[in-house]
């Protein structure tokens, strides 16, 4: 059986990675003077979601010990 903390950890790492990639795209868009605000905002939301999932993974790991 897969532990809950493991699922949250994998989801957190994937989500943070996606958020950082989106942030990079927003930075490139800004440098090229294209529309970047919505992409940057989405990146911020995705990164914060990933960090929240990481916190949840830590809580689940502590509970399972």
Secondary structure, DSSP 8 states (H G I E B T S, - for coil): ---HHHHHHHHHHHHHHHHHHHHHHHHHHHHTTS--HHHHHHHHHHHHHHHHHHHHHHHHHHHH-
